[in-house]
Amino acid sequence: MEKATLTPASIRKFRAERGLSQQGLATVLNVGLVTVCRWETGKTKPEGTADAVLAALVSDRTESEPYGPLASGYAIYRLLKSRFEEGAEN
């Protein structure tokens, strides 16, 4: 899966398409609400794990959309599970 180019607009669109509030996205990514606000206004960019997870979720959008709103939650679960399993192997 190719890493998505994250822009403030793409982050807002991803969040809106899933019916997530800024706080909801912040909770999923384990960052603060102010952090998500800054990403969406272009004041800062996602970094580290949040950048990797968010980019993977944004690029996975077309795969999960046909299955409805619960699919995005499942996509998050699959991605985080695979990241955890990769880390456990190292």
C-alpha positions in Angstrom: 0.0 0.0 0.0 1.5 3.3 -1.0 1.6 6.1 1.6 -1.0 8.8 1.1 0.0 12.4 0.8 -1.6 14.0 3.8 -2.9 17.6 3.4 -5.2 19.5 5.8 -8.0 18.9 3.4 -7.4 15.2 3.1 -7.4 14.8 6.8 -10.6 16.7 7.2 -12.2 14.7 4.3 -11.1 11.4 5.8 -12.6 12.3 9.2 -15.8 13.7 7.7 -16.4 10.7 5.5 -16.3 8.5 8.6 -18.5 10.8 10.8 -15.6 11.3 13.2 -15.3 14.4 15.3 -11.9 16.0 15.7 -11.9 14.5 19.2 -12.8 11.1 17.9 -9.9 11.1 15.4 -7.6 12.3 18.2 -8.7 9.4 20.4 -8.2 6.8 17.6 -4.7 8.2 17.0 -3.8 8.8 20.6 -3.1 12.4 20.1 -4.6 15.6 21.5 -7.6 17.5 20.1 -5.4 20.5 19.6 -3.0 18.4 17.5 -5.8 17.4 15.1 -7.0 21.0 14.9 -3.5 22.0 13.9 -3.2 19.3 11.3 -6.5 20.4 9.8 -5.5 24.1 9.6 -2.1 23.3 8.3 -0.2 24.8 11.3 1.6 21.4 11.8 1.8 18.1 10.1 1.3 14.6 11.5 4.5 13.0 12.6 5.8 9.6 13.7 3.2 6.9 14.4 0.2 9.1 13.9 1.5 10.1 10.5 2.1 6.5 9.5 -1.3 5.3 10.8 -3.3 8.2 9.4 -1.6 7.9 5.9 -2.3 4.2 5.8 -5.9 4.7 6.8 -6.4 7.5 4.2 -4.9 5.4 1.5 -7.1 2.4 2.5 -10.2 4.5 2.1 -11.5 3.0 -1.1 -11.1 -0.6 0.2 -13.2 0.1 3.3 -15.9 2.4 1.9 -18.1 -0.2 0.2 -18.8 -1.9 3.5 -20.3 1.0 5.4 -19.3 3.0 8.5 -18.2 0.0 10.6 -15.6 -1.0 8.0 -13.5 2.1 8.8 -13.3 0.9 12.4 -12.3 -2.5 11.2 -9.7 -1.0 8.9 -8.3 0.9 11.9 -8.3 -2.3 14.0 -6.5 -4.3 11.1 -3.9 -1.7 10.7 -3.1 -1.3 14.4 -3.1 -5.0 14.9 -0.6 -5.5 12.0 1.6 -2.7 13.3 1.6 -4.3 16.8 2.4 -7.7 15.4 5.3 -6.3 13.4 6.6 -4.6 16.5 6.3 -7.8 18.5 8.5 -9.7 15.9 11.4 -7.2 16.3 
